[in-house]
Amino acid sequence: MDARGYFVWGLQLDHSALMEKTKLKIVEVNNTVPTCLGGNQESIHITQIDYIVEKQYAAEAAALLLPTETEEAIAKILIKEIEAGPACS
């Protein structure tokens, strides 16, 4: 979080659209991920967040982590809420 109370999306700047549609807002804070600025609405203010989870691992290592049983259960719930859209190329 910066001095004004904003969190940035880190390496991906496309989470703003998702956050607009969610009722419950949970962010994962990882101080080892670089701050990337310059996107449209690339941040979220602390007053808009319901829960904050703190993690400490290198961004490259994130792809190697296996999801926990709880994370799998959360994903199964969330996947039902994702609207189908055009396929990515």
Secondary structure, 3 states (H helix, E strand, C coil): CCCCCEEECCCCCCCHHHHHHCCCCEEEECCCCCCCCCCCCCEEEHHHCCEEEECCCCHHHHHHCCCCHHHHHHHHHHHCCCCCCCCCC
